[in-house]
Amino acid sequence: MRSAKPHSGYQFDLSGGALCLDFANTVSHRHLPQRRAEHLDSYADLVAFAEQSKLLLPKLAASLRARSARNGAEAQSSFRKSIVLREGLYRAFSAIAAGKHARPEDVQQINDFALAALKHRKLTRTNGDYRWEWQSSKGDLLDRILWPIAESAADLLTSKERAAIRECGAPDCEWLFLDQSRNGSRRWCDMKSCGNRQKARRHYQRTHE
Ligand SMILES: [Zn+2]
């Protein structure tokens, strides 16, 4: 099931400020064929992303791993759906970051994934508190990672925070983030990587002109 290039040790960068943006950022240099780095190569990578994003408790993550190992075709189908969702999220939110409208077909796709997710919402009472939980049956267990991501996308699209969606200022990066800085001045997905890289580049240009 796993590809020849396992990512078991990959630490996902969760600096997007919203789950759906972190998920869109699971590929690096999307549009640069030579440098493109895919961080989701298999269903197991999807489980790793979900675990690191705290979408799954370790016990549930273990059942998803076990089921996906037993049901290769089912895991492959969930995995493919996740990539379709991710690319649609990138298109919609990068258009918005550029001050444009998301394309109707990309909005429709978020709508469809979010509606599919909603069917699995259930109000429950635990220790005197009421809360929404995700309910899955065996047949749709592997899809459950996609539900909170789709919900996060629909929430972001319909919230005021939509105006704070940005695409990283490094020309080769294309990661998305929510600019939550007080004066709306955040330019880089991650200061440690892109921010410093861009600063160094500008310094180099200045000193070599
Ligand atoms: Zn960046």
Residues whose N, C-alpha, C, O or C-beta is under 5 A from the ligand:
A	BS01	ZN	C168 A170 C173 W175 W188 C189 D190 C194
